[in-house]
């Protein structure tokens, strides 16, 4: 008898969808105009926010996504 394991959710869903979801669902990041772009295992964040705290929060939220091995945070801060 062989036991078949189901793939993890991050193996099924593309990285772009997972990253978009994290940004949209985060209470401090949704609606902030942050644009993530996933290419392979790399994610580039762009857009404009009002504080360095929000910029860092976006980076840490994306780093928590399985499969996002590199995060290039190009978000600009405009007070």
C-alpha positions in Angstrom: 0.0 0.0 0.0 1.4 3.4 -1.0 0.7 6.5 0.9 0.2 9.6 -1.2 0.8 13.0 0.3 -0.9 16.1 -0.9 1.3 18.9 -2.1 1.5 21.9 0.2 -0.6 24.9 -0.7 2.5 26.9 -1.7 3.4 24.2 -4.2 0.0 24.5 -5.9 -0.7 28.3 -5.9 1.7 30.5 -7.9 3.9 32.8 -5.9 2.4 35.9 -7.4 -1.1 35.0 -6.2 0.2 34.2 -2.7 2.1 37.5 -2.5 -0.9 39.5 -3.8 -3.1 37.8 -1.2 -0.8 38.7 1.7 -0.7 42.3 0.7 -4.5 42.5 0.2 -5.3 40.8 3.5 -2.8 42.7 5.7 -4.8 45.3 7.6 -2.0 47.9 7.3 -1.0 47.3 3.7 -4.3 46.9 1.7 -5.2 49.9 -0.3 -1.7 51.4 0.0 -0.8 51.0 -3.6 2.0 48.4 -3.1 2.6 46.5 -6.3 4.4 43.2 -5.9 5.8 41.3 -8.9 7.0 37.7 -8.6 9.5 36.2 -11.0 10.5 32.7 -10.1 11.3 32.9 -6.4 12.1 36.6 -6.5 9.6 39.3 -5.5 10.0 43.0 -6.4 7.9 45.5 -4.4 7.2 48.8 -5.9 4.9 51.7 -5.2 4.8 54.7 -2.8 3.9 54.7 0.9 3.9 57.4 3.6 6.4 55.9 6.1 9.4 53.7 6.3 7.5 51.6 8.8 4.9 50.6 6.1 7.7 49.9 3.7 9.4 47.6 6.1 6.0 46.0 7.1 5.4 45.1 3.4 8.8 43.6 3.1 8.4 41.4 6.2 4.9 40.3 5.1 6.2 39.2 1.8 9.2 37.5 3.3 6.8 35.3 5.3 5.3 33.8 2.1 6.7 30.3 1.4 8.7 30.4 -1.8 9.6 34.1 -1.7 13.3 33.6 -1.4 14.4 37.1 -2.4 12.6 40.3 -1.8 13.7 43.5 -3.5 12.0 46.3 -1.8 11.9 49.3 -4.2 9.0 51.0 -2.4 9.5 54.7 -2.2 8.6 56.7 0.9 7.0 60.1 0.4 5.9 62.0 3.5 
